[in-house]
Amino acid sequence: VGLEDGKELPDGTVASSNAALTAAAVAIFGASR
């Protein structure tokens, strides 16, 4: 998906870790199903 390539989330905030990115991805893609 490309989230691993950067630390900025879609809303412009910067994630503190890959775990935060993963959590955000799960929330985003989980909500779009």
Secondary structure, 3 states (H helix, E strand, C coil): CCHHHCCECCCCCECCCHHHHHHHHHHHHHHCC
